[in-house]
Amino acid sequence: MKKQCFNPYLPSYEYIPDGEPYVFDGRVYVYGSHDRFGAMSFCENDYVTWSAPEEDLSDWRYEGIIFHRTDDPMNEDGKAPLFAPDVQKGADGKYYLYYAPAGLNVIGVACSEKPAGLYSFCGHVKYSDNTLLGQKKEHGIVFDPGVFLDDDGQVYLYYGFTPLGVDLKGVQTGPFVVKLEADMYTMKEDPVPVEICGCADRGHSFFEASSMRKINGKYYFIYSSLNSHELCYAIGKNSMGPFEYGGALHSNGDIGYQGRKEENRTCYTGNNHGSLVCIKGRWYIFGHRMTNYTAFSRQGVAEAVRILPDGSIPQIEMTSCGLNNGPLDGKGEYEARIACNLWPKAGARHYVGGSTGAEAEELRRDHPVFTQDGEDREECPNQHIANMHDGATAGFKYFSMPEKVTICIVTRGADGKMEVRTEPDGDVQAQILLKSGMQWQESEKVPLKIPGEKQTLYFTYCGEGVIDFMKFKLE
């Protein structure tokens, strides 16, 4: 690769959650929602996509806007944001984009000759008599479309939502599947519920984010559970199920990984949405993380997964190296924004949308956060970790560390010290004194001796007041 890969895998100014990854013509494309930095609601920007060559997952290219929300005739005023999309290459060689405008309870379809678009509106999913999907109670909640083309050419559309604590007045919840005609948006028959066996008794029932993949002859239904922070999978013998619950693939707070409980989450959690993709023979799960004290400014992350001989997929942990396919170099300059773990002394929290009132005040007073200077989509927005109080910790995984190295950090704010460990409660391996000031300042270099092929670095701030953490250097 031209350079190392990190999480988040896109530039610091880009906020693309709900990533559906695909390989088309030797390039990896990620289709997702498009959040705005500092947003007050989900998905405030129009759809864009990024792509990278299969052989170099560090080399992401911005493909531009692929579809405007106002391109849908039911949304000409643009008031309905576009939630999580999916894309499928049809039997005709064209590419089809599926999306659900918020609040309209329909699924729109747009088409392009190229995977990077532009996509042109071609219709809404409907019956042959033009009755739209979503117009009947038995259709459930039309939300988060996932599209799958099976080996026999049959196209399947998955969708659904199971909100908690909401009276839906008889509307059926849960995931649904429906067969589509060759035109890619006319339904062959009524939608039917997707059965996921064995998930409810384990606390992983369906919430949202339907996605289908076929791996080694088995059908993997991927979804976000009612726990919200995790992506789960269930395996079936055919594309319509039933599916048997397999386990969790990914949690944006490492909850469930090696038995970790919610109260010990390794980072701020929120909803999750993504799927699997095979790139050059390796499988990866794409998901997203939270920033800016809300679930409205999410950034894409990805991790390699292992598919075992029996078809099961063990849950993976959040890392800073993600698509790098191995630890990061133990010498170099690293931005604090690639931390995969972040918590205050009292522990991290779960975001449900945007916090308001006393909760927002508490977060901004007591909790660290991934945030940035500058406006949305500025190419040099200075993303960093802000608001680190005494005891706040940022963790980075993993590094291949040499026998000897020096470390220094760039911060602003209060004085005090930063303690470096290889375990959250382990021995202090380096102690870095900080200078107070409103401008970014580089500390003195101190020795760090933690040789190893797979080392973690935890930075814990100790002192009065608050600091912002920009980056660290290993030399």
C-alpha positions in Angstrom: 0.0 0.0 0.0 1.1 3.6 -0.5 0.6 4.3 3.2 -0.8 2.8 6.3 -4.6 2.4 6.9 -6.4 3.7 10.0 -9.8 3.9 11.5 -11.8 5.9 10.5 -10.7 4.9 7.1 -11.9 8.1 5.2 -10.5 11.6 5.7 -11.1 13.3 9.1 -13.7 15.7 7.6 -15.9 12.9 6.1 -18.9 11.5 8.0 -20.3 8.5 6.2 -22.1 6.0 8.5 -24.2 2.9 7.5 -21.5 1.8 5.0 -22.5 -1.0 2.5 -19.2 -2.1 0.9 -18.9 -3.7 -2.5 -16.2 -4.6 -5.0 -17.0 -3.5 -8.6 -14.4 -3.7 -11.4 -11.4 -4.0 -9.1 -12.4 -1.1 -6.8 -14.0 -1.1 -3.3 -17.0 1.2 -3.1 -18.7 2.3 0.1 -22.3 3.5 0.0 -23.8 5.0 3.1 -25.8 7.8 4.6 -24.1 11.2 4.8 -23.9 12.9 8.1 -22.9 16.5 8.7 -20.3 17.6 11.3 -22.2 19.5 14.1 -25.6 18.3 12.8 -28.8 18.3 14.8 -30.3 15.3 13.0 -29.3 12.2 11.0 -28.1 12.3 7.4 -28.2 16.0 6.7 -26.0 15.8 3.5 -26.7 14.3 0.1 -25.3 10.8 -0.8 -21.7 10.6 -1.8 -19.4 7.7 -2.3 -15.7 6.9 -1.9 -13.7 4.1 -3.6 -10.3 2.6 -3.3 -8.4 0.0 -5.5 -8.6 -3.5 -4.1 -4.8 -3.7 -3.8 -4.5 -0.4 -1.8 -7.1 0.3 0.9 -5.2 3.4 2.0 -5.9 5.2 -1.3 -9.5 6.4 -1.0 -10.9 8.6 -3.8 -13.9 10.9 -3.4 -16.3 10.2 -6.2 -18.6 13.2 -5.4 -22.3 13.4 -4.9 -24.1 10.4 -6.4 -27.7 11.3 -5.7 -29.5 14.5 -4.3 -32.4 14.1 -2.0 -34.4 16.4 -4.2 -34.0 14.0 -7.2 -36.9 12.0 -5.8 -40.2 13.5 -7.0 -41.8 12.8 -3.6 -39.0 14.9 -1.9 -38.6 17.8 -4.2 -38.4 20.2 -1.3 -35.6 18.2 0.2 -37.1 18.1 3.7 -36.8 14.3 4.0 -33.2 13.3 4.7 -32.0 10.1 3.0 -31.3 7.3 5.4 -29.1 4.3 4.9 -28.9 3.1 1.2 -27.8 0.0 -0.6 -26.6 -0.6 -4.1 -26.8 -3.7 -6.4 -25.5 -4.4 -9.8 -28.4 -5.7 -11.9 -28.4 -8.5 -14.4 -28.5 -5.8 -17.1 -25.1 -4.5 -15.9 -26.5 -1.3 -14.5 -26.2 -0.2 -10.9 -29.2 0.4 -8.8 -29.3 2.6 -5.7 -32.1 1.9 -3.0 -33.0 4.4 -0.4 -35.7 5.3 2.1 -36.5 9.1 2.5 -37.2 9.7 6.2 -40.9 9.7 7.1 -42.2 8.8 3.7 -42.4 5.0 4.2 -41.4 4.3 0.6 -38.2 2.9 -1.0 -36.9 4.8 -4.0 -34.7 3.4 -6.7 -32.2 5.2 -8.9 -30.0 3.9 -11.7 -26.5 4.5 -13.1 -24.3 3.1 -15.8 -21.3 3.3 -13.4 -20.9 2.4 -9.7 -19.9 5.9 -8.8 -22.9 7.5 -10.4 -24.5 9.9 -11.0 -27.7 8.0 -10.2 -31.0 9.0 -11.8 -34.4 8.4 -10.2 -36.3 5.6 -11.9 -39.2 4.8 -9.5 -40.4 3.6 -6.1 -40.7 -0.1 -5.1 -44.3 -1.0 -6.0 -46.7 -3.7 -7.1 -47.5 -4.2 -10.8 -50.7 -2.1 -10.2 -48.5 0.8 -9.0 -49.5 0.4 -5.3 -46.4 1.4 -3.4 -44.6 -0.7 -0.9 -45.3 0.8 2.5 -49.0 1.7 1.8 -50.4 -1.3 3.7 -50.0 -2.0 7.4 -48.9 -5.5 6.7 -45.9 -4.1 4.9 -44.4 -2.9 8.2 -42.1 0.0 8.4 -40.3 0.6 5.2 -36.8 1.5 6.3 -33.1 0.6 5.6 -33.3 -1.2 2.3 -30.8 -4.0 1.7 -30.7 -5.6 -1.8 -29.3 -8.9 -2.8 -28.9 -10.6 -6.3 -28.8 -14.3 -5.9 -26.9 -16.7 -8.3 -30.0 -17.5 -10.2 -30.6 -13.8 -11.0 -33.5 -13.3 -8.5 -33.3 -10.0 -6.7 -34.4 -9.8 -3.1 -35.2 -6.6 -1.2 -34.9 -6.6 2.6 -36.1 -3.8 4.9 -37.6 -3.2 8.3 -37.5 -1.5 11.7 -38.4 -2.4 15.3 -38.6 0.7 17.4 -38.8 0.4 21.2 -41.5 2.1 23.2 -43.5 3.4 20.2 -47.2 2.6 19.6 -47.4 1.8 15.9 -51.1 1.1 16.0 -51.1 -2.3 14.5 -48.2 -1.9 12.1 -46.0 -5.0 12.0 -42.4 -4.6 13.0 -39.2 -6.6 12.2 -37.4 -7.4 9.0 -39.2 -8.2 5.8 -38.1 -9.6 2.4 -39.8 -9.4 -1.0 -38.8 -10.6 -4.5 -38.4 -8.1 -7.2 -38.9 -8.3 -11.0 -36.1 -7.8 -13.5 -36.8 -4.1 -13.6 -35.4 -4.0 -10.0 -38.4 -2.2 -8.4 -41.6 -4.1 -9.2 -42.6 -6.6 -6.5 -43.4 -10.1 -7.6 -45.5 -10.9 -4.5 -46.3 -9.6 -1.0 -43.4 -9.0 1.4 -43.0 -11.7 4.1 -41.4 -11.4 7.5 -37.8 -12.6 7.9 -37.5 -15.2 10.7 -34.4 -15.0 12.9 -34.3 -18.0 15.2 -32.5 -18.0 18.6 -31.8 -14.3 18.8 -34.5 -13.1 21.2 -33.5 -15.4 24.1 -29.9 -14.0 23.7 -30.9 -10.4 23.7 -30.0 -9.7 20.1 -33.4 -9.3 18.4 -33.7 -7.3 15.2 -33.7 -3.5 15.3 -32.7 -2.2 11.8 -30.0 -2.3 9.1 -30.9 -5.3 7.0 -28.1 -6.6 4.8 -27.6 -9.9 2.9 -24.4 -11.6 1.8 -23.7 -15.1 0.5 -20.5 -16.8 1.7 -19.5 -20.4 0.8 -23.0 -21.3 -0.2 -24.6 -20.0 3.0 -26.8 -16.9 3.4 -25.8 -14.3 6.0 -28.4 -11.9 7.2 -26.6 -9.0 8.9 -28.5 -6.5 11.0 -28.3 -4.1 14.0 -29.9 -5.6 17.1 -32.0 -3.8 19.7 -28.8 -3.3 21.6 -28.1 -0.7 18.8 -24.3 -0.6 19.2 -23.7 -4.0 17.5 -24.0 -5.7 14.2 -25.2 -9.3 14.3 -25.5 -12.1 11.8 -27.8 -15.1 11.2 -27.3 -17.9 8.7 -29.8 -19.5 6.5 -30.0 -22.1 3.7 -31.8 -19.8 1.3 -32.2 -16.0 0.9 -35.6 -15.8 2.5 -34.8 -17.8 5.6 -35.4 -18.9 8.2 -32.1 -17.8 9.7 -30.3 -19.1 12.7 -28.7 -16.5 15.0 -24.9 -16.7 14.7 -23.6 -14.0 17.0 -22.3 -10.4 17.1 -19.8 -9.3 14.5 -18.9 -5.8 15.7 -19.7 -3.4 18.5 -18.7 0.2 18.4 -17.9 0.0 22.1 -16.5 -3.6 22.1 -19.5 -4.7 24.2 -19.7 -8.5 24.1 -16.1 -8.9 22.9 -14.5 -11.4 25.3 -17.5 -11.0 27.6 -17.3 -7.2 28.0 -20.3 -5.7 29.7 -22.1 -2.4 28.8 -20.8 -0.6 31.8 -17.2 -1.3 30.6 -17.7 -0.1 27.0 -14.4 1.0 25.5 -15.8 3.9 23.6 -18.9 6.0 23.2 -21.6 3.9 21.6 -24.6 4.6 19.4 -26.4 2.9 16.6 -24.5 0.7 14.1 -25.1 -0.3 10.5 -22.9 -2.0 8.0 -22.0 -5.2 6.3 -19.4 -7.7 5.1 -17.2 -7.6 2.0 -14.4 -9.8 0.6 -11.4 -7.9 -0.7 -8.5 -9.8 -2.3 -9.5 -13.0 -0.4 -10.0 -11.3 3.0 -13.3 -10.5 4.7 -14.0 -7.2 6.4 -16.9 -5.8 8.4 -17.7 -2.1 7.9 -19.5 -0.2 10.6 -19.3 3.3 12.2 -18.4 5.2 15.4 -19.8 8.3 17.2 -18.3 11.8 17.3 -19.2 15.2 18.6 -21.4 14.1 21.5 -24.2 12.8 19.2 -25.2 10.0 16.9 -25.7 12.6 14.2 -22.0 12.9 13.1 -20.9 9.3 12.6 -17.7 8.1 10.8 -17.0 4.8 9.0 -14.7 2.2 10.5 -13.7 -1.3 9.2 -12.1 -4.4 10.7 -10.9 -7.7 9.3 -12.9 -10.7 10.4 -12.3 -14.5 10.3 -14.8 -16.9 8.9 -14.3 -20.3 10.5 -14.7 -23.6 8.8 -18.1 -24.1 10.4 -19.3 -20.7 8.9 -19.2 -18.9 12.2 -17.6 -15.4 12.5 -16.1 -14.5 15.9 -16.7 -10.9 17.1 -13.8 -8.6 16.5 -12.6 -5.6 18.5 -12.4 -2.0 17.5 -8.8 -1.1 16.5 -7.0 1.9 15.1 -5.4 -0.1 12.3 -8.5 -1.5 10.7 -7.9 -2.2 7.0 -4.1 -2.1 7.6 -4.1 -5.9 7.9 -1.6 -5.7 10.8 -0.2 -3.4 13.5 0.9 0.1 12.7 4.6 1.0 12.5 6.1 1.7 15.9 7.8 4.9 14.4 5.8 7.7 12.9 3.3 10.5 13.6 -0.3 9.5 14.5 -3.4 11.7 14.9 -5.3 11.3 18.2 -8.5 11.0 16.1 -7.6 7.3 15.3 -8.1 6.3 18.9 -10.3 3.2 19.0 -10.9 3.5 22.8 -12.1 6.7 24.6 -13.5 7.1 28.1 -13.5 9.4 31.1 -12.8 8.3 34.6 -16.5 7.5 35.2 -16.9 5.5 32.0 -18.2 6.2 28.5 -21.9 6.6 27.5 -24.4 5.5 24.9 -25.7 8.2 22.5 -29.3 8.1 21.4 -29.5 10.8 18.7 -28.5 14.2 20.1 -28.4 14.9 23.8 -30.3 18.0 25.1 -30.8 19.8 28.4 -29.0 18.5 31.5 -27.6 15.4 29.7 -25.9 17.6 27.0 -24.6 19.9 29.7 -23.1 16.9 31.6 -21.5 15.5 28.4 -19.9 18.7 27.5 -18.7 19.3 31.0 -17.3 15.9 31.9 -16.7 13.8 28.8 -14.0 13.6 26.2 -15.1 13.7 22.5 -13.9 13.2 19.0 -14.5 16.6 17.3 -12.9 19.1 15.0 -12.2 22.8 14.4 -13.6 24.3 11.2 -16.8 23.6 9.3 -18.3 20.5 7.8 -16.3 19.1 4.9 -13.3 21.5 5.3 -10.3 19.5 4.1 -8.2 20.6 7.1 -10.6 20.6 10.0 -8.2 19.7 12.7 -10.0 16.7 14.1 -8.8 15.8 17.6 -9.9 14.5 21.0 -11.2 17.4 23.1 -12.2 17.8 26.7 -10.0 15.3 28.4 -10.3 15.8 32.2 -8.3 14.1 34.9 -8.5 10.3 34.4 -9.7 10.4 30.7 -8.1 7.7 28.6 -7.6 7.4 24.8 -6.5 3.9 23.5 -4.8 3.0 20.2 -4.5 -0.6 18.9 -2.1 -1.8 17.6 1.6 -1.0 17.0 4.7 -3.0 16.2 7.1 -1.4 18.6 10.9 -1.4 18.2 13.3 -2.0 21.1 13.7 1.7 21.8 11.7 4.7 20.8 10.9 8.2 22.1 7.4 9.6 22.3 6.1 13.2 22.4 2.5 14.5 22.1 0.8 17.6 20.9 -1.9 19.1 23.1 -3.5 22.4 24.1 -5.2 23.5 27.3 -4.1 22.9 30.9 -0.8 21.7 32.2 -0.4 18.3 34.0 0.9 15.1 32.6 0.0 12.3 30.2 0.7 8.8 31.4 1.3 6.1 28.8 0.5 2.4 29.4 0.1 -0.8 27.5 -2.9 -1.8 29.6 -5.6 0.5 31.0 -4.6 -0.3 34.6 -1.0 -1.4 33.9 2.3 0.1 34.9 3.1 3.6 33.6 5.6 3.2 30.7 6.2 6.9 30.1 5.2 10.1 31.7 4.9 13.2 29.5 4.8 16.7 31.1 2.4 19.1 29.4 2.6 22.9 29.1 -0.5 25.0 29.5 -1.7 27.3 26.7 -4.4 28.0 24.1 -2.2 27.0 21.1 -1.1 23.5 20.1 2.2 22.7 21.8 4.6 19.8 21.4 5.9 18.2 24.6 9.4 17.1 25.3 10.4 13.7 24.0 10.7 11.0 26.6 11.9 7.4 26.2 9.4 4.6 25.7 10.6 1.0 25.9 7.8 -1.5 25.2 9.1 -3.7 22.3 6.5 -6.1 20.8 4.8 -7.0 17.6 1.3 -6.1 18.9 1.3 -3.4 21.5 -1.5 -1.1 22.7 -0.9 2.5 23.7 -3.2 4.0 26.4 -2.9 7.8 27.1 -4.4 8.9 30.4 -4.5 12.6 31.3 -3.6 13.5 34.9 -4.1 17.0 36.2 -6.4 20.0 36.9 -8.4 21.5 34.1 -8.9 20.2 30.6 -6.7 19.4 27.6 -7.3 18.7 23.9 -5.1 16.0 22.3 -4.1 16.4 18.7 -1.4 13.8 17.9 1.7 11.9 19.1 5.0 11.1 17.6 7.1 7.9 17.9 10.8 8.4 16.9 
